[in-house]
Amino acid sequence: MALFSENFQWPSTSVLFESIGDGARDGTAEVVERGGRWILNSPSSFSYATGQPGIRVLTASLDGTPTLIRGTIFVIDGDLGLRVDELRVGSALDDAQYITVTGTFEHLASACSHRHEDGAARSPSQPLLFPAVDGAPQMEATLRSGENSITLVALEPVPLEAFETQLAVFQALLTFATDLPCGRLTLVATEASGQTVTVFGRDKYAPFERPRRTPVEHSLRFSGDWIQHAIERWWAAYCEWKPVLQILVGLRYQPGYVEADVILSSAAIDSVSEALKQHEAPQLTSDESLPILEALELLSGLNQAQKAAVAQLKGDLGRTTFRSRAEQLVRRVDDDTWQVARVSIEEWTRQLIKARNTIAHAVSSSIWEDDLSLRGIRDANWIVLTLVLLTHLGVPDPAINRAAERLGARYIARYRDLGIFS
């Protein structure tokens, strides 16, 4: 995981450090900037061998404040230096245990606003509960109205990594909720001893500094009294559906070539359908498949490649298709909602299947040059995934319909002649 700490202001361009662990010797380093990242240039202080971890941990006193520095081996000016990935300013303990963490995120304040379609509002003073996830224990979360901050409290002291895990799940939810990349801006932790530590780094993405959308443009907000239920479902899906939600968030954080986005979003649609236990009947019933299976059994003298092909054909006879899974998935959302979203499900399905198969199998087709169609399919995929997930999270119908309305209004102007949007 890439970590960012370039927003730290060094009090001096020279750092006197001590090493914790193997692979580094105590020394003095020059702080150098390379491509927006900080590098500690200290000739002969760092070593590296093939198969050896590239992480090094140092301690230093920066302007009189104890600091832990964690970084990755980096070649600079023909020697080995250290690319700084994390700084803990206020403590030099590598194995410290923490009780609270407060982080600030882009667009969080607007996601905490309330609109009438959200129904009854929850009390801002009531903490939310983040379920245990990926080895991190359950934590209490407090969102401050009008602020971009969230505070997590652990029942017992835990390593910083446990808070990082919970914040990563929350950051994914915040990105989905606001329909925008939401980088983390600050992180302040409190050790079990009461010592305050400011952490730079430990974030998967650098801040994006995108203009915020007004709350009316969000897919969901955190102010309704139903949000605890939605949180529990999101946390469960984050564990059980991997990597579906990561793909979903990645499409907002780092959009790639439109062809890749179509394939990734199609894979997410397929995986969500599977995760929601869609059991669409195969194309052929067992009676319809029987004569084909009997004919296959009569084949003899086959080599290994032919036997493998026969086995695959037998499996395909009882397997659901991507089309059937996609069609059943959209049925989880009311027909009226699709109309509000201005999406023609029949046309979307037809164009999605054609594009997905063409790209996945590298078939020569005019669709490779039809950038508008590919973008329309990708954006329609986003709408489908958004509305299906909002339904799964238990968001009230008025809030889902509001999200559908603003998504439809956003995209129909771009694709009026595409057929998917009507």
C-alpha positions in Angstrom: 0.0 0.0 0.0 1.4 3.4 -1.0 1.7 5.8 1.9 2.0 9.6 1.7 3.7 12.0 4.1 4.9 14.8 1.7 2.8 17.4 3.5 5.0 17.3 6.6 7.1 20.5 7.1 10.6 19.5 8.2 12.1 21.8 10.8 15.6 21.2 9.4 17.1 19.8 6.2 19.4 17.7 8.2 18.2 14.8 10.4 20.2 12.9 13.1 18.6 9.5 13.4 19.0 6.1 15.2 18.0 2.8 13.7 15.4 0.4 15.1 16.0 -3.1 13.8 18.2 -4.4 11.0 19.2 -2.9 7.6 20.2 0.6 8.8 23.0 2.2 10.8 22.7 5.3 13.0 23.7 8.5 11.1 22.8 11.9 9.7 20.6 12.3 6.6 19.9 15.2 4.2 16.2 15.7 3.6 15.6 15.7 -0.2 12.4 16.1 -2.2 11.9 13.8 -5.2 8.7 13.8 -7.2 6.6 15.1 -4.3 8.1 12.6 -1.8 10.6 13.1 1.0 13.9 11.1 0.8 16.5 10.7 3.5 19.8 10.8 1.7 22.4 9.2 3.9 25.2 7.5 2.0 26.2 4.1 3.5 23.6 4.3 6.3 21.2 1.9 4.6 21.7 -1.6 3.2 19.5 -4.0 1.2 19.8 -7.6 0.0 17.6 -9.5 -2.3 14.7 -11.1 -0.4 15.2 -8.7 2.5 12.2 -6.4 3.5 12.6 -2.9 2.2 11.1 -1.2 5.2 13.3 0.6 7.7 12.4 2.2 11.0 14.3 5.1 12.5 13.9 7.4 15.5 14.8 11.0 15.6 14.3 14.3 17.6 12.7 16.9 15.3 12.9 20.3 16.8 13.0 18.7 20.2 10.0 16.3 19.6 10.6 12.5 19.5 9.6 11.2 16.2 9.3 7.7 14.6 10.2 7.5 10.9 9.2 4.5 8.8 10.2 4.3 5.1 11.2 2.2 2.1 14.6 1.7 0.6 15.1 4.1 -2.3 18.0 4.6 -4.7 19.1 8.3 -4.8 22.3 9.7 -6.3 23.8 6.2 -6.8 23.4 5.3 -3.1 20.6 3.8 -1.0 18.4 6.3 0.8 15.0 6.0 2.5 11.7 7.2 1.1 9.7 8.5 4.0 6.3 6.8 4.1 5.2 7.6 7.7 6.1 10.0 10.5 4.8 9.7 14.1 5.6 13.1 15.6 5.3 13.0 19.4 6.4 9.5 20.1 9.4 7.3 19.1 7.8 4.0 20.2 7.4 1.5 17.3 5.1 -0.8 19.3 2.9 1.9 20.9 -0.7 1.1 21.7 -3.4 3.7 21.1 -6.9 4.4 22.5 -8.3 7.1 20.3 -7.6 8.5 16.8 -9.1 11.6 15.1 -8.9 11.9 11.4 -10.1 14.6 9.0 -11.4 13.8 5.5 -12.3 15.7 2.4 -16.1 16.3 2.0 -17.0 14.6 5.4 -18.9 17.7 6.7 -21.2 17.8 3.8 -21.8 14.1 4.0 -23.1 14.6 7.6 -25.7 17.2 6.5 -29.4 16.2 6.6 -32.1 16.4 3.9 -35.8 15.7 4.3 -35.7 12.6 2.2 -33.3 11.1 4.8 -36.3 10.8 7.2 -35.8 11.1 10.9 -32.4 12.4 11.9 -30.1 10.7 14.3 -28.7 12.6 17.3 -25.2 13.9 16.4 -24.1 13.2 20.0 -24.8 9.5 19.8 -21.7 7.6 18.7 -21.8 5.1 15.8 -20.5 1.6 16.2 -18.0 0.4 13.6 -18.1 -3.5 13.7 -14.9 -5.5 14.0 -13.3 -5.9 10.6 -10.2 -7.6 9.2 -8.7 -8.2 12.7 -9.5 -4.7 14.0 -11.9 -4.7 17.0 -15.2 -2.8 17.2 -14.8 0.9 17.8 -17.0 3.9 18.6 -17.1 6.6 16.0 -18.1 10.3 16.6 -18.9 12.6 13.7 -18.9 16.3 14.5 -21.7 18.3 12.8 -20.2 20.8 10.4 -16.7 19.5 10.7 -14.6 17.2 8.5 -13.4 15.1 11.5 -14.2 11.7 12.8 -12.9 10.3 16.2 -12.6 6.6 16.8 -12.3 5.1 20.3 -11.2 1.6 21.1 -12.4 -0.2 24.2 -8.9 -1.4 24.8 -5.5 0.0 23.6 -4.6 -1.4 20.1 -1.9 -0.8 17.5 -2.3 2.1 15.1 -2.9 -0.5 12.3 -6.3 -1.4 13.9 -7.4 2.2 13.6 -6.0 2.4 10.1 -8.1 -0.6 9.1 -11.3 0.9 10.4 -10.6 4.2 8.8 -10.0 2.5 5.4 -13.4 1.0 5.5 -15.0 4.3 6.5 -13.0 6.1 3.7 -14.5 3.7 1.2 -18.0 4.4 2.5 -17.4 8.1 2.4 -16.2 8.0 -1.2 -19.3 6.0 -2.2 -21.6 8.3 -0.2 -20.3 11.6 -1.7 -19.5 10.1 -5.2 -16.1 11.8 -5.0 -12.6 10.9 -4.0 -12.2 11.7 -0.3 -8.5 11.8 0.8 -7.5 11.9 4.4 -6.1 15.2 5.5 -4.8 14.7 9.1 -4.5 12.0 11.7 -3.9 12.6 15.4 -3.7 9.6 17.8 -3.6 9.3 21.6 -1.4 6.6 23.1 -2.5 4.6 26.1 -0.2 6.7 28.2 -2.1 9.9 27.1 0.7 11.1 24.8 -0.6 12.9 21.7 1.0 11.8 18.4 0.5 13.4 15.0 0.7 10.9 12.2 1.8 11.8 8.7 1.4 9.1 6.1 -0.6 5.9 6.7 -3.0 6.9 3.9 -3.6 5.0 0.7 -4.3 8.1 -1.3 -3.0 11.6 -1.3 -5.6 14.4 -0.9 -7.5 15.1 -4.2 -8.7 18.6 -3.5 -11.7 18.1 -5.7 -14.5 20.7 -5.5 -17.1 19.4 -3.2 -20.6 18.7 -4.4 -23.6 20.0 -2.5 -25.3 17.5 -0.2 -28.1 17.1 -2.6 -25.7 15.5 -5.0 -24.5 12.7 -2.6 -25.6 9.1 -2.9 -26.3 9.0 0.9 -25.7 11.0 4.0 -24.7 10.0 7.5 -27.5 12.0 9.3 -30.5 9.6 9.1 -31.4 7.4 12.1 -31.0 4.4 9.8 -27.2 5.0 9.2 -26.1 2.5 11.9 -27.9 -0.3 10.0 -26.3 0.9 6.7 -22.8 0.9 8.4 -23.3 -2.7 9.7 -24.2 -3.8 6.2 -21.3 -1.9 4.6 -18.7 -3.3 7.0 -20.1 -6.9 6.4 -19.9 -6.4 2.7 -16.4 -5.0 2.9 -15.3 -8.3 4.4 -17.5 -10.7 2.5 -17.5 -9.2 -1.0 -13.8 -8.5 -1.4 -12.7 -7.0 -3.7 -16.0 -5.6 -4.9 -16.1 -2.4 -2.8 -12.5 -1.8 -3.4 -13.1 -1.9 -7.2 -16.1 0.4 -6.7 -14.1 3.0 -4.8 -11.1 2.6 -7.2 -13.3 3.7 -10.1 -13.7 7.0 -8.3 -10.2 7.4 -7.1 -8.1 6.4 -10.1 -10.1 6.1 -13.3 -8.1 4.4 -15.9 -8.7 3.7 -19.6 -12.4 3.6 -20.2 -12.1 0.0 -21.6 -10.5 -1.1 -18.3 -13.2 0.8 -16.3 -15.9 -1.1 -18.3 -14.4 -4.4 -17.5 -13.8 -3.5 -13.8 -17.3 -2.3 -13.3 -18.7 -5.3 -15.1 -16.7 -7.6 -12.8 -18.1 -5.7 -9.8 -21.6 -6.2 -11.1 -20.9 -9.9 -11.6 -19.4 -10.2 -8.1 -22.2 -8.3 -6.4 -24.8 -10.5 -8.1 -22.9 -13.5 -6.7 -22.5 -12.0 -3.3 -26.2 -11.3 -3.0 -26.8 -15.0 -3.8 -28.5 -14.5 -7.1 -29.6 -18.0 -8.2 -31.0 -17.4 -11.7 -31.9 -20.7 -13.4 -29.5 -21.9 -16.2 -30.4 -21.3 -19.8 -31.4 -25.0 -20.2 -33.5 -27.0 -17.7 -32.2 -30.4 -16.6 -34.6 -32.1 -19.1 -33.3 -29.9 -21.9 -29.7 -30.6 -20.9 -30.1 -34.4 -20.6 -29.9 -35.4 -24.3 -26.8 -33.3 -24.7 -25.2 -34.9 -21.7 -26.1 -38.4 -22.9 -24.5 -37.6 -26.3 -21.3 -36.4 -24.6 -21.1 -39.6 -22.6 -21.1 -41.6 -25.8 -17.9 -40.0 -27.0 -14.9 -42.3 -26.8 -11.2 -42.2 -27.7 -10.8 -38.6 -26.6 -7.4 -37.2 -25.7 -6.8 -35.1 -22.5 -7.6 -31.8 -24.3 -10.8 -33.1 -25.7 -11.8 -34.6 -22.3 -11.2 -31.2 -20.7 -13.4 -29.5 -23.4 -16.2 -31.9 -22.7 -16.0 -31.4 -19.0 -16.2 -27.6 -19.5 -19.2 -28.0 -21.8 -21.0 -30.1 -19.1 -20.3 -27.4 -16.6 -21.5 -24.7 -18.9 -24.9 -26.4 -19.3 -25.7 -25.9 -15.7 -24.0 -22.5 -15.2 -25.8 -19.2 -15.1 -24.8 -16.6 -17.6 -23.5 -13.1 -16.9 -26.6 -11.8 -18.7 -29.0 -13.6 -16.4 -27.1 -12.5 -13.3 -27.1 -8.9 -14.4 -30.8 -9.0 -15.2 -31.7 -10.5 -11.9 -29.5 -8.0 -10.0 -31.3 -5.0 -11.4 -34.6 -6.5 -10.3 -33.5 -5.9 -6.7 -34.3 -2.2 -7.4 -37.9 -1.0 -8.1 -38.8 -0.3 -11.7 -39.9 3.2 -10.8 -36.4 3.9 -9.5 -34.8 3.0 -12.8 -37.3 5.3 -14.5 -36.2 8.1 -12.2 -32.6 7.3 -13.0 -33.5 7.6 -16.7 -31.8 4.2 -17.4 -33.3 1.8 -20.0 -32.4 -1.5 -18.4 -33.1 -3.5 -21.6 -30.8 -1.3 -23.7 -28.1 -1.2 -20.9 -28.1 -5.0 -20.7 -27.7 -5.4 -24.5 -24.9 -2.8 -24.8 -23.1 -4.0 -21.6 -23.0 -7.7 -22.8 -21.7 -6.7 -26.2 -19.0 -4.4 -24.8 -17.9 -6.7 -22.0 -17.5 -9.7 -24.3 -15.7 -7.7 -27.0 -13.2 -6.2 -24.5 -12.7 -9.4 -22.5 -11.9 -11.5 -25.6 -10.1 -8.8 -27.5 -12.4 -9.1 -30.4 -11.9 -6.8 -33.4 -14.9 -4.4 -33.3 -15.8 -0.8 -33.9 -16.6 -0.4 -30.2 -12.9 0.2 -29.5 -13.2 3.5 -31.3 -16.6 4.3 -29.9 -15.4 6.2 -26.9 -18.9 7.7 -26.2 -20.6 4.3 -26.0 -17.9 2.9 -23.7 -18.1 5.9 -21.4 -21.9 5.7 -21.3 -21.7 2.0 -20.4 -19.2 2.7 -17.7 -21.3 5.4 -16.2 -24.5 3.4 -16.4 -22.6 0.6 -14.6 -21.9 3.1 -11.9 -25.5 4.0 -11.5 -26.6 0.3 -11.4 -24.0 -0.5 -8.7 -24.9 2.6 -6.7 -28.7 1.9 -6.6 -28.2 -1.8 -5.9 -25.9 -1.0 -3.0 -28.1 1.7 -1.6 -31.0 -0.8 -1.6 -28.8 -3.5 0.0 -27.7 -1.0 2.7 -31.3 -0.3 3.7 -31.3 3.4 2.7 -34.9 4.7 2.7 -36.8 4.8 -0.6 -37.0 8.6 -0.8 -33.3 8.9 -0.4 -32.6 6.2 -3.0 -35.0 7.9 -5.5 -33.2 11.3 -4.8 -29.9 9.6 -5.6 -31.4 8.1 -8.8 -32.8 11.4 -9.9 -29.5 13.3 -9.5 -27.5 10.5 -11.2 -30.0 10.4 -14.1 -29.9 14.2 -14.5 -26.1 14.2 -14.5 -25.6 11.6 -17.2 -28.5 12.0 -19.6 -27.2 15.3 -20.8 -24.0 13.5 -21.9 -25.6 10.5 -23.6 -28.9 11.6 -25.0 -28.3 9.6 -28.3 -26.9 6.5 -26.7 -30.1 4.6 -26.0 -29.1 3.6 -22.5 -30.3 6.8 -21.0 -33.9 8.0 -22.0 
